[in-house]
């Protein structure tokens, strides 16, 4: 349902020198328009990586996404604009073929509406013997999203959104998880594998409002412009709109999740 264009240029240096084995530099851009001429996204990236003499690898890239339009943000409602954003990533890893290997990664991004993303992730893999392997993959994410869909009220909205109310909010959410694996090879046809994943996520919504008009990201924030908003002890919201003489109720959207998933597999290859 769209027209997609991609272009890029890459320079590779594969002749080792005193300081490095190889390096790469790349500049690329990709974009898509629907058949109505609305740009769905545009993604521009400057990328570089270098492999040092000890085979450690350092890579980094910067992405820029200008504002576009999204047909799905309102979950079946009018087209909504998206804010321009950018992010920067740095990744460092030791020799991938080493018995003990590691990867560290840092991510930071922001957008024109005040959204921010922080992410720290990595991987550690240990092989104390040819039979035994351990790995841990931690991941921490802090994400402030300025336009998170909450709900839709089919009536009472302005003509600019076709008489419906498309409710959005800012959300500040944090996620932490770590994937743990342990594999033991008993013999060529028998292995024992363990997997565990502790997970925690928390999200807080604030700045709730409704889309002011189609093809924009402006919100009519509740508590302003002739509206009031109140929250009860359970965290549920009650909104009154004096202009439309409406009372809206939104269940507490905040969340706090803790979980632990695991499994154990004994694998026998009988033939």
RODO-2510 file (C-alpha; in nm, 4 decimals, decimal comma):
residues 271
     n   res          X          Y          Z
     1     x     0,0000     0,0000     0,0000
     2     x     0,2918     0,2348    -0,0534
     3     x     0,5826     0,3485    -0,2665
     4     x     0,9181     0,2771    -0,1052
     5     x     1,2554     0,4277    -0,2008
     6     x     1,5967     0,3422    -0,0588
     7     x     1,9404     0,4812    -0,1380
     8     x     2,2810     0,4558     0,0210
     9     x     2,6540     0,4767    -0,0236
    10     x     2,9171     0,2723     0,1591
    11     x     3,2946     0,2841     0,1813
    12     x     3,4819    -0,0255     0,3036
    13     x     3,8505    -0,0461     0,3895
    14     x     3,9613    -0,4088     0,4174
    15     x     4,3401    -0,3627     0,4101
    16     x     4,4800    -0,3955     0,7653
    17     x     4,7004    -0,1193     0,9007
    18     x     4,8922    -0,0624     1,2192
    19     x     4,5773     0,0479     1,4044
    20     x     4,2884    -0,1548     1,2626
    21     x     4,1854    -0,4573     1,0587
    22     x     3,8915    -0,3050     0,8690
    23     x     3,6462    -0,0172     0,8834
    24     x     3,3142     0,0769     0,7202
    25     x     3,1380     0,4069     0,6625
    26     x     2,7839     0,4303     0,5284
    27     x     2,5204     0,6940     0,4595
    28     x     2,1676     0,5798     0,3743
    29     x     1,8113     0,7053     0,3481
    30     x     1,4779     0,5318     0,3027
    31     x     1,1240     0,6598     0,2811
    32     x     0,7717     0,5493     0,1944
    33     x     0,4639     0,7327     0,0687
    34     x     0,1135     0,5929     0,0475
    35     x    -0,0880     0,6250    -0,2719
    36     x    -0,2453     0,9447    -0,1403
    37     x     0,0958     1,1127    -0,1244
    38     x     0,1352     1,1092     0,2561
    39     x     0,4845     1,0254     0,3740
    40     x     0,4602     0,7284     0,6112
    41     x     0,8163     0,7560     0,7342
    42     x     1,1614     0,8767     0,6404
    43     x     1,4725     0,7240     0,7955
    44     x     1,8209     0,8718     0,7492
    45     x     2,1307     0,7077     0,8962
    46     x     2,5026     0,7770     0,9221
    47     x     2,6885     0,4611     1,0252
    48     x     3,0474     0,3661     1,0970
    49     x     3,2354     0,0731     1,2470
    50     x     3,5966    -0,0290     1,2941
    51     x     3,7571    -0,3628     1,3826
    52     x     4,0802    -0,3121     1,5769
    53     x     4,3960    -0,5222     1,5621
    54     x     4,2804    -0,7299     1,8612
    55     x     3,9495    -0,7913     1,6760
    56     x     3,7428    -0,5783     1,9110
    57     x     3,4697    -0,3992     1,7182
    58     x     3,3413    -0,0454     1,7763
    59     x     3,0349     0,0744     1,5858
    60     x     2,8100     0,3784     1,6058
    61     x     2,5280     0,5340     1,4112
    62     x     2,3043     0,8416     1,4178
    63     x     1,9455     0,8268     1,2865
    64     x     1,7168     1,1165     1,1950
    65     x     1,3447     1,0726     1,1239
    66     x     1,1599     1,3874     1,0086
    67     x     0,7913     1,4317     1,0858
    68     x     0,5512     1,2204     0,8802
    69     x     0,1946     1,0873     0,8911
    70     x     0,0626     0,7656     1,0460
    71     x    -0,2724     0,6070     0,9589
    72     x    -0,2736     0,3615     1,2502
    73     x    -0,1985     0,5700     1,5615
    74     x    -0,5692     0,6452     1,6190
    75     x    -0,6610     0,2740     1,5831
    76     x    -0,8934     0,3187     1,2860
    77     x    -0,9519     0,6931     1,3166
    78     x    -0,8123     0,9860     1,1199
    79     x    -0,4537     1,0179     1,0031
    80     x    -0,2253     1,1643     1,2695
    81     x     0,1054     1,3467     1,2308
    82     x     0,4240     1,2141     1,3906
    83     x     0,7000     1,4265     1,5435
    84     x     1,0527     1,4393     1,4080
    85     x     1,3073     1,2454     1,6140
    86     x     1,6702     1,1395     1,6275
    87     x     1,8812     0,8825     1,8122
    88     x     2,2451     0,7906     1,8664
    89     x     2,3815     0,4414     1,9346
    90     x     2,7300     0,3185     2,0340
    91     x     2,8229    -0,0505     2,0477
    92     x     3,1511    -0,2115     2,1610
    93     x     3,2267    -0,5850     2,1463
    94     x     3,5332    -0,7996     2,1987
    95     x     3,6480    -1,0798     1,9668
    96     x     3,3325    -1,2690     1,8690
    97     x     3,5213    -1,5984     1,8436
    98     x     3,6704    -1,5805     2,1946
    99     x     3,5705    -1,8370     2,4570
   100     x     3,4492    -1,5502     2,6759
   101     x     3,2806    -1,2749     2,4749
   102     x     3,0887    -0,9593     2,5630
   103     x     2,8917    -0,6797     2,3987
   104     x     2,7959    -0,3383     2,5448
   105     x     2,5451    -0,1033     2,3832
   106     x     2,4219     0,2489     2,4701
   107     x     2,1204     0,4154     2,3039
   108     x     1,9842     0,7690     2,3422
   109     x     1,7055     0,9389     2,1472
   110     x     1,4635     1,2298     2,1659
   111     x     1,1887     1,3956     1,9615
   112     x     1,0499     1,7451     1,9103
   113     x     0,7635     1,6903     2,1579
   114     x     0,9982     1,6242     2,4495
   115     x     1,0083     1,2470     2,4227
   116     x     1,3287     1,0745     2,5355
   117     x     1,4648     0,7207     2,5212
   118     x     1,7547     0,5778     2,7219
   119     x     1,8667     0,2206     2,6726
   120     x     2,1532     0,0154     2,8128
   121     x     2,1961    -0,3394     2,6886
   122     x     2,4644    -0,5987     2,6411
   123     x     2,5602    -0,9629     2,6423
   124     x     2,8105    -1,1752     2,8290
   125     x     2,8929    -1,5268     2,7155
   126     x     3,1246    -1,7599     2,9109
   127     x     3,2544    -2,0959     2,7969
   128     x     3,4565    -2,2453     3,0847
   129     x     3,4871    -2,5758     2,8973
   130     x     3,3890    -2,7300     2,5656
   131     x     3,0854    -2,8881     2,7368
   132     x     2,9528    -2,5894     2,9343
   133     x     2,8307    -2,2461     2,8207
   134     x     2,6724    -1,9610     3,0197
   135     x     2,5227    -1,6379     2,8842
   136     x     2,3453    -1,3309     3,0214
   137     x     2,1716    -1,0626     2,8149
   138     x     2,0621    -0,7653     3,0288
   139     x     1,8455    -0,4867     2,8889
   140     x     1,7293    -0,1654     3,0584
   141     x     1,4970     0,0815     2,8828
   142     x     1,3601     0,4182     2,9979
   143     x     1,1177     0,5618     2,7438
   144     x     0,9156     0,8837     2,7639
   145     x     0,6602     0,8743     2,4815
   146     x     0,4630     1,1960     2,4235
   147     x     0,1775     1,0426     2,2217
   148     x     0,0585     0,7079     2,3597
   149     x    -0,2905     0,5967     2,2553
   150     x    -0,5303     0,5456     2,5501
   151     x    -0,8861     0,5010     2,4206
   152     x    -1,1559     0,6290     2,1833
   153     x    -1,4954     0,7798     2,2641
   154     x    -1,7113     0,7556     1,9486
   155     x    -1,9200     1,0667     2,0173
   156     x    -1,8832     1,4188     2,1537
   157     x    -1,5661     1,5087     1,9682
   158     x    -1,5050     1,8072     1,7407
   159     x    -1,5792     1,8063     1,3668
   160     x    -1,2010     1,8195     1,3063
   161     x    -1,1781     1,4563     1,4289
   162     x    -1,5130     1,3491     1,2761
   163     x    -1,7067     1,3865     1,6043
   164     x    -1,5057     1,1203     1,7909
   165     x    -1,2577     1,1690     2,0746
   166     x    -0,9175     1,0039     2,0245
   167     x    -0,7478     1,0141     2,3633
   168     x    -0,3691     1,0176     2,3989
   169     x    -0,1291     1,0683     2,6859
   170     x     0,2333     1,1021     2,7729
   171     x     0,3776     0,7866     2,9252
   172     x     0,6951     0,7429     3,1264
   173     x     0,7860     0,3760     3,1266
   174     x     1,0833     0,1742     3,2461
   175     x     1,1596    -0,1858     3,1558
   176     x     1,4293    -0,4202     3,2813
   177     x     1,4862    -0,7778     3,1792
   178     x     1,7759    -1,0204     3,1725
   179     x     1,7870    -1,3432     2,9746
   180     x     1,9977    -1,6157     3,1372
   181     x     2,1023    -1,9358     2,9616
   182     x     2,3081    -2,2371     3,0695
   183     x     2,3839    -2,5220     2,8291
   184     x     2,5647    -2,8430     2,9197
   185     x     2,6617    -3,1038     2,6641
   186     x     2,6667    -3,4512     2,8217
   187     x     2,7597    -3,6197     2,4959
   188     x     2,7142    -3,5892     2,1197
   189     x     2,3467    -3,6888     2,1454
   190     x     2,2488    -3,5536     2,4907
   191     x     2,2303    -3,1904     2,6114
   192     x     2,0751    -3,0108     2,9066
   193     x     1,9552    -2,6512     2,8623
   194     x     1,8279    -2,3984     3,1174
   195     x     1,6615    -2,0636     3,0432
   196     x     1,5385    -1,7925     3,2835
   197     x     1,4071    -1,4394     3,2298
   198     x     1,3246    -1,2039     3,5185
   199     x     1,1185    -0,9103     3,3876
   200     x     0,9976    -0,5825     3,5404
   201     x     0,8039    -0,2988     3,3763
   202     x     0,6433     0,0177     3,5099
   203     x     0,4437     0,2823     3,3258
   204     x     0,2893     0,6106     3,4373
   205     x     0,0481     0,8112     3,2202
   206     x     0,0131     1,1881     3,2481
   207     x    -0,0932     1,4876     3,0363
   208     x    -0,4056     1,3126     2,9027
   209     x    -0,5928     1,4846     2,6215
   210     x    -0,7739     1,4311     2,2922
   211     x    -0,6491     1,4834     1,9384
   212     x    -0,7370     1,8403     1,8405
   213     x    -0,7666     1,7763     1,4668
   214     x    -0,6788     1,5237     1,2013
   215     x    -0,3316     1,5310     1,0395
   216     x    -0,1755     1,6903     1,3485
   217     x    -0,0281     1,5755     1,6793
   218     x    -0,1743     1,8618     1,8844
   219     x    -0,3758     1,7614     2,1911
   220     x    -0,6564     1,9370     2,3693
   221     x    -0,5266     1,8497     2,7151
   222     x    -0,7883     1,7693     2,9757
   223     x    -0,7942     2,0197     3,2601
   224     x    -0,7706     2,3106     3,0132
   225     x    -0,9947     2,4721     2,7502
   226     x    -1,3195     2,4282     2,9430
   227     x    -1,2489     2,0759     3,0675
   228     x    -1,1772     1,9339     3,4109
   229     x    -1,0053     1,6139     3,5137
   230     x    -1,0134     1,4352     3,8495
   231     x    -0,8586     1,1111     3,9725
   232     x    -1,0004     0,8867     4,2437
   233     x    -0,8234     0,6591     4,4918
   234     x    -0,8202     0,3701     4,2423
   235     x    -0,6397     0,5834     3,9872
   236     x    -0,9410     0,6120     3,7515
   237     x    -1,0019     0,9420     3,5720
   238     x    -1,3258     1,1408     3,5392
   239     x    -1,3239     1,4133     3,2740
   240     x    -1,5944     1,6716     3,2205
   241     x    -1,6254     1,8803     2,9064
   242     x    -1,8393     2,1878     2,9626
   243     x    -1,8538     2,2615     2,5888
   244     x    -2,0088     1,9251     2,5087
   245     x    -2,1735     1,8648     2,8458
   246     x    -2,0058     1,5230     2,8485
   247     x    -1,8602     1,3163     3,1308
   248     x    -1,5843     1,0737     3,0321
   249     x    -1,4355     0,7978     3,2441
   250     x    -1,0990     0,6308     3,1891
   251     x    -0,9811     0,3358     3,3939
   252     x    -0,6391     0,3636     3,5558
   253     x    -0,3927     0,3087     3,2682
   254     x    -0,0789     0,2909     3,4866
   255     x     0,0886    -0,0469     3,5191
   256     x     0,3508    -0,2233     3,7273
   257     x     0,4449    -0,5738     3,6121
   258     x     0,6810    -0,8316     3,7588
   259     x     0,7304    -1,1735     3,6044
   260     x     0,9713    -1,4633     3,5887
   261     x     0,9730    -1,7087     3,2988
   262     x     1,1895    -2,0174     3,2831
   263     x     1,2204    -2,3585     3,1291
   264     x     1,4490    -2,6608     3,1318
   265     x     1,5065    -2,8900     2,8367
   266     x     1,6747    -3,2295     2,8275
   267     x     1,7416    -3,3005     2,4614
   268     x     1,8176    -3,6518     2,3421
   269     x     1,8886    -3,7150     1,9774
   270     x     1,8198    -4,0873     1,9444
   271     x     1,9051    -4,1150     1,5768
***
